[in-house]
């Protein structure tokens, strides 16, 4: 069974572009380690996250980085750059278009790979340098994207994996900088949170 991890820098996590077995320092490696240990040889893992991607960039890669790979299971974590790029360079993706393109991505994937099982992961944000003094506004827009992602999951009968609440719970104990370096990018504990939530969603697919 081939499992494909798809998304932005949170999924990318420094993965190799030349060697699929090196999937970076993030949650894809943690998931692969857990499942590979528990079920040796059962799963093949591929990471195609690309730093900086928005939903429109993900859709542009649907053929080469999704359909051509013929995965059995695919997880998608996207949305924070759709907000962040608007704050930084006025090149974000508004929520209506985000949801429309996300639905189109799923519809096209289902048409090409009718047996593909998909999990949609919730975009998240904590206080940190990425929001640059505009945390409340940034968070409100990330939550809009999260709600849109959840609607896409419900509309298409997909598993939705919540992340924001668990990030906030752990950050309340340790401080956000022990979970995410800048409010966006996870360090070890943040990736462990994603891994644990990912595995809970994966169980619903089996």
N, C-alpha and C positions, 0 to 999 in steps of 0.2 A: 504494500500500500504506500503510495507516494503522498507525502504531506508537503504543501507549499505554504510558506510564510510570505505575506505580501504587505507592503506598506512603505513608510517613510524612514527617516533616520533612526527612529526607535526600534524598528525591525532590522534595518541595515546593520547598525551596531558594529561597523567596521568589517563586514564580511568580505571574503575574497571574491574577486570577479573572475578568477581563473580556476578555483578549486572548490567545487560545491560542498565538499565535506567540511570546509572551514566556514562556519556560518556566523562568525563574529562573536562579540562578547556579550550578547544580549539574550533575551528570553528564547529565541529559536534554539540556541545551543543548550539552554537549560531544559527545554522541552525534549529535545533530541537525546540529551543525556539520560533523562528520566525514563522515557519510553524505550530507548535503546538498551538501557540496563534491565528494565522489567521484561521486555519482549525482544530479546536479541534476534536481529535479522528480519523482524516482522515489518518494519517501516523504513522507507527511504525519505530523507528530508532534504528540502531545497529552500533556500532563502533568496528571494528576489526583491527585498526592500531596497529602496533607493533614497538616500538623504535628500531632503528638500521637496519631496513629491507632495502634490495636492491630488485631489480626486481626478482632476482633468489629466494630470500626468500619468496617473495609474491607468486610466482608460486608454490613453495613447499606447500603453504597453500591453494591451490585452492579448494580442496575438503572440508576440514573441516570448513574453514572460508569464503567460498564463495558459492560453489554449494550446500552444505548441508543446508545453511541458506535460500535458495530460495528467494533472494531479487527480487523486481520488478525494483528497480533503484539502481545503484551502482556508486560511484565516487572513483577514484583512484588518489592518489597523491604520486608519487614515483620518485626517480631519484637522489636526492642530495647525498644519502649514496653511490650510485654507483660510485660517484666521490670521496667523502670524505674518504671512506674506502681505496681507492687507495693511497691517500695522507698520511693517518695515519698508514696503516698497509699492504699496497700492496695487498689488497684484494677487490679491486673495480671490476666493471664490465665495460669493454670497450663498446663503443657506438654501435658497430655492434652487439655484443651479447645482449646488452640491448634491442635493437630494435627487434631482433629475438625472444627473450623470451617474450617480451611485446606482440608481435603479436600472439605468441603461446598461451599466457594467454587469450587473447581476443577470439581467435578462439575456444579454448576449452570451455570457458564460454558460447559462443554463441551456441555451439553444445549441451551443457548440459541444458542451460536455454535460449531457442530461443526467448523468449519474454522479456528478460532482457534488460533494457535501461542503457547504460553506459556513464559516463562522465569521460574524462581524464583531470586532472588538471596539469598545467605547473609547473615543478620544478623551483625554484628560488634561488637567492643568493644576499645578500647585503654585503658591507664591515663589517668585524667583526672578532672576535677571531678565528672562525672556519677556516678561510682561512690562518691564521698564516703567514702573510706577503707575501702570494702567491695569492692575490686576483685575479689578472688579469688571471692567469693560471687556477685557480679554476673556475672563472666565465665562461671562454671560454668553459670549459668542461661541466659545468652545462647547458650552452646554447646548446651545442651539444646534450645533453640528452633531452632538451626541444624540439629541432627540431625533434628528433627521436620520441618523444611522440606525437608530432603534426602529423607526418607522419602516425603513427599507428592509430590515430584518423581518419585521412582522408581516409586511406585505408579501414577501417572498418565502415565508415559512422557513427562515433561517435561524440558527442559534445566535443569540445576542449575548456577548460577554461583557458584563459591567466591570469597570475599573476605577472610576472616579471615587466612589464611596470608600473602597478599600484603600486607595492612596491617601485619602483624607484621614481615615482612621489611624493608619500607621504614622502619618505626618504629625498628627496631634500628640503622639507619644514621643517621637524622636526629633521632630522638626523637619520641615520639608526638604532641607538640604541634605538630609540623610537618605532621602528617597529619590529625589530628582535633582540633578546638579543645578539647573537653572529654571526649574519649574516645569520643564518639558522633557529633558533627556534623563532617563533613569540611570542610577548607579546600581550596584549589585542588589540591594534590597528592593529597589523599584522593579528590576527585571524579575526578581523572585515573585513579587506580587503578580505580575503579568503571567508568569509561568503557571502559578497556582490557579489563577482564574481561567487561563487557557485550558488547562487540563480538566477543570470542572465542565467547561463548555464541550470539550471533546467527548467526555463521557456521555453527553446527551446525544451524540451522533452515532454511538455504537449500538 
